Amino acid sequence: MVNYKVSDFIEDFLISKEVEEGCAPSTIKAYRYDLEKFINLVGDIDLESPVLRQRIRLFLKKLKDLDYSKKGISRKIASLRSFFKFLTLNEFITKNPMATIKSPKIKLEESLPKFLDVSDIEVIFNKLNDWRLFNSRKSLRYYLTVRLLYSTMARVSELCDIKIRDIDFKNGYIRLKGKGGKERIVPVDQKTLELFKEHLNNRISYSSEDYLLVNTRNQKLNPRVIQADIKLIKEKCGFPDSKIITPHIFRHTGATHLRRSGMDISELQDILGHSSPNTTRIYAKNDITKLKQSYSTMHPLNNNDLKL
């Protein structure tokens, strides 16, 4: 009898996710990373080993010891749960070891998306305009990248895929290609569009099929480059290490600021490209200010409808 190990079925699992379920390349990459992390930390164990469940719990304990957040551990559990479900459904194993493994309970305040204050955004833009601080050929790219992340709330992968033809300067919007190849149109403020029009006018040459954001060799940027750019911007702006500033933070920040300004959840859902309104609703929970304002306006005890 062949003793199959975890690694023997990783490729089959990933192919199933890509071909049968249509998962995006970034999702496939995340699954691969999580499963390889499991093997690196606890070994490539036999699938029918009687201690497989104990190894899974040991893996979660090691993640906790490495200071993984509850959200990070939950993602690893979700990956393992999907992997072992695949093995069970295809009868590669007889019992699913994840059946009794629970995800850590995450308090509401822990699950709310982190975001920057308007004052933080002002600091970043003011610093980016300081040529003495950002005296580099990349300075303009840094500014335009942050401007676009904040204004469109695009995911970093979506940002890298924007081509010049995706911008409608006349009507004021950009076409983004999101998860699963789904396209959506998002509005962009006029000042940002003017900055990009000026930027394109200063390019030596370009075609509508060229990418909007490119490096100094006129090549398409990849997400890792933008992540490194944002890390440098954070350091140059003097923010403390404890301050979370990543490309994705600007997505959360733009969404939270729009919600606080009164944007409807369904409109925000369209801009963010969420398939479910429940995903967008988290920004409503992030906005106690808006909730308090509505309460003060509408509750009978606040508007003297009740004579008490």
C-alpha positions, 0 to 999 in steps of 0.5 A: 500500500502506498503511503501518500504524503501531503505534498503528493496532492498539492498540485492536483488540489491547485489545478482543481482550484484553478480549472474547476473553480476558476480561482485567480492566480493570486488565490492559487499562489496563496493556497500554495504558500499556506500548504508549503508553510504547513510542510515547512513547519511540521513536516510532510506527514503521511495522509493516513497518519493517526497523528495528522490532526495533532500535527495540524494543531501543532502547526497552528501553535507554531503560527501563534508562536511566530506572532501570526494574527488571528486573521492570519491563522484563520486564513491558514485554517481555511486553506487546510480545510479546503485542501483536506475537503478536496482529498476527502471528496476525491476519496484520497483519504477516508477521514477529514482531519479538519472536521474538529479544527475550529478557527479562532474567535475574532472580536469585532474590533480585531476584524474591522479593516484598518485605515488612515485618518485624513490627516495621515493622507495629507501628511503623505501627499505633502511629503511626497511633494517635497523634492528634498525628501523624495529626490529621485527619478521615481518620485512622480511614480510614488505620488501617482501610485498613492493618488491612484490607490486612494482615489480608485481603491483598487487592489494592488494587482488591479492597479498594475493591470491598468492600461492607458486605454482603461482611462476615460478622461472625458467621462472621469472613470477608470476600468479595473479588472478584478477578481475572476476577470470581472471588470468594473468601472470606478469614478476618479476625481478630476485632479487625479485625471489631470495629473495623469494626463500631464504625466502622459504628455511628458512621456516620450512615447506611448500607445493606448495598450501600454500600462499606465504605471511603469518603471524607469525602463517603461516596463509594467510594475508588479505588486512587489515593486509597489509594496516596496514603494509604499514601504519606502514612502512610509519610512520617508514620511516618518511613520512609526513601525506600528503604523500599518501602511500597505497598498491595501490600506489605501483601499480600506482608507478610501472606502472608510472615508467615502462611507463616513461622507455618507456614501450608500453601501450598495454604491460602495460595493460597486466601487470596491467590486465586492460580490456580496454586500456583506463584505462591504458592510464591514465599512459601516461597522467601521463608521460609528460617526455615521451611525451616531449621526443617524441615531441622533437625527432619527431616534424619537428620544433625540427629536422630541417626538416623545414627551417624556 
